[in-house]
Every structure is written in C-alpha cells, then in structure tokens.
C-alpha cells in the first residue's frame, strides 16, 4: 500500500503537474515548459521545484457503462513518468483519467501481455512501490502500447490506449534533465 508520505509527496507533485499541464494535449505542445517531443511522448521541465516528466495522451479511448459504449465528458487523460530529485522521486509512473476514480478502485495496466495495478486517489493513479514503477518502466520500454482500464466514481468503465513509440527516448530525456 502507498504510504501517507508518498501520497502527500505525489499529491503535491501531481497538483503542480496539473497546473503546469492545464489544458488539452494540444495546449501542452504549446507550453513554454515543454523541452522535447519524442514521437507520441513529450518532455516537460519545471525549475522550482525541479521536476521533469515524460507524458502522452491516449491514441484511443473507449467508455462503457453496462457493457454499452457511452459518450462521457472527461478532462485531460495523461500517462506519464515523473522525476523530482528533491523529493527522491526517480521514475514514478502516474495516470490521470480525466475524472475522479471510484473510491477504493484500482487501474489495470496491460503492456504486451504483462499486467500491472495502479492504486487510485481522486483523479490520480500510481503504483504501490518504486519496485513496481521499475517493472512498469521496463515493460513500457519494450512495449508498443499500454492499455489502462479504470472505473469512474459514476460507474463508467474507461479503457485508454497509449502508444509507447518514443517512450524510452522521452523518459530518458526527462531523467537526464532531473539528475
């Protein structure tokens, strides 16, 4: 389980990221803190506090309720790997689905037949440990697509597919900038 301190650190970091990445994925491409683009992934850096992240928007989104496709309004849907040296964060995988997740729910991540679990709090999800982060990052480097399946507080099931083309280069760029 994620510790309270980890949640506080990640909650603060994610609040800062949400401010920095406000707007759509298109708006992010125009942001002044974007430092690189690597195929489907972009790299962002903030200086105070120092934080760097590789981030992507989904290539495909499917929303269902009761087994039927439904149209729903969602905020930004982002999958990222985050670095914040002052807080000891060195490769934290994170996902926001653009809505509050169902309380107590998890997000399932599938990459090339390997399954992982992310824990949720509010609109954010992340792995339980740094070891889990490392396993996910290794799979993301080898994979072609990542599929995240989650449930909203309203009961909608979402399935978001992210291309992993350019992930390794973007993640390594973010890591290098936040050493």
N, C-alpha and C positions, 0 to 999 in steps of 0.2 A: 504494500500500500504506500502511496505517496505521503511523505511526512508533511506536517503542517508548515515547517520551514520551507520545504521545497515548493509547496503550493504558494506560499507567500512570495518567494523569490520569483516563481514562474508567473504568478498573478500580476506582480508588479511589472515584470518584463513584458508580459503579453499586453498589459494596459498601455505601456509605452509603444509597443509594436502596433497596436490598434490605432493609436493616434498617428504614428508615422505612416501607417499604410491605409489611412482612411480613404474611402472611395473605392472604385472598381479596380480590377486588374489593369485596365487601360489607364486609369489615372496613376497607378503605381509606376507604369512605364515612363510617365512624365515627371515623376517625383524627383526632387533635387538630391535625394539621398540614394538613388539607385546608382551603383558604380559599375555594374556589368550585367550583360544578358547572355545566357548560355542556352540556346535552343528554347526549350519550354520553361526554363528557370531564370529568375532574376536574382541579383545580389544587391542587398541594401546595407548601408553602414550608418550608424548614428555615433556621434562622438561623446556625448555627455548624457548618461554614462556610455562607455564604449560598448557597442553591441553590433553584431553583424548577423545577417541571416540570408539563406537561400530560400526562395519562395516561388510557388507556382499556383496557378488557378487550374480548375479541372478542365479536361477536354470533353467530358461527358458527364451529365447529371441526370439521374432518374429518381423521381419522387413517387412513392406509392403509399396508399392508405387502404387497408382491407384488401390488399392484393391487386388494386387497380391504380393505374397511373393517374396522378393528380397534379394540377398546377398549384404551386405554392410560391409565396414571396420569401426570399432568403436574402440575407446580407452577403457580405464577401465570404467566399468559400476559398480557403487557403490552406496549403500543406507546406510545411517549412522545416528547415533545420536551423537552429539558432545557437549563437555563441555570445557569451557575455563574460569576459575574463574576470572582471572584478567580483562577480558572484560565483565564480567557479563553474559556470555553465559552458561545457565544451562539447557541443554536439547534441542538443536537445531537440528531438523530433516533436512537432506540435501540429495540430489540426484545428481549424475552426470551420464549422459547417454553416455559418451564417444564420444560426438560430440557437436558442437555449436547448441543450440536450435534455432528454428525460432524466430526472433525478435518479442517481444510482446506476445509470446505464453505462455501457462501455461502447467503444467504437471498434469495429473489427477491421483490420488492415490485412489485405491479401496482396502478396507480391510473388509472382511466379510460383504459385502453389504453396508458399510459406505463409502461415497465418500468425498474426500478432494481435495484441489487445492494447487499446489505449483507454485510460480512465478519464472520466469527464468531470468538469466542474463549470457550470454556467455554459458559456459558448465555446469553451476550450477543451481539448483532449490531448493527453500526452502519456508516454509510457511510465510504468511504475518505477523504473530504476535506470541508472546510467548504463548498466549491462544490457537492458532491453533496448535502449537507444542505440547502442553499438551494433546489436544484432539487426535492428531495422535499417540502420545506415548501410551496413554491409549488404543486405538484401536489395536496398534501393540502388546501390552502385551496380549491382549485377542485373537488375530487372529492367523491363521495358515499360511496364505500367504498374501503378499502385491503385488498388480499389479500396475505398473506405466506405463502410456501411454503418449507419448510425440511426438512432431514433430520436425524434424531437420530443419536446415536452408535450406537444399536441398529438403525439402518436403517429406522425408521419415517418415512414422509413425512407431514408435517403441513401443513394449509392452514387458516389462521386469517383470518377476515374481520372487519374493524373498521369500524364506522360512522364517518364523518367529520363527522357532524352535531354542531355545536358546537366542532369542532376550532379554527377560526380564533379564536373568542372565547376559548377556553381557552388557546391558545398565546400570544395577545396579552396575556392577563392574567398568565400566568407570566413573560413577557418584561418587562412593566411592573414587576412586583414584584422583578425581579432586575436592574434597571438600575444 
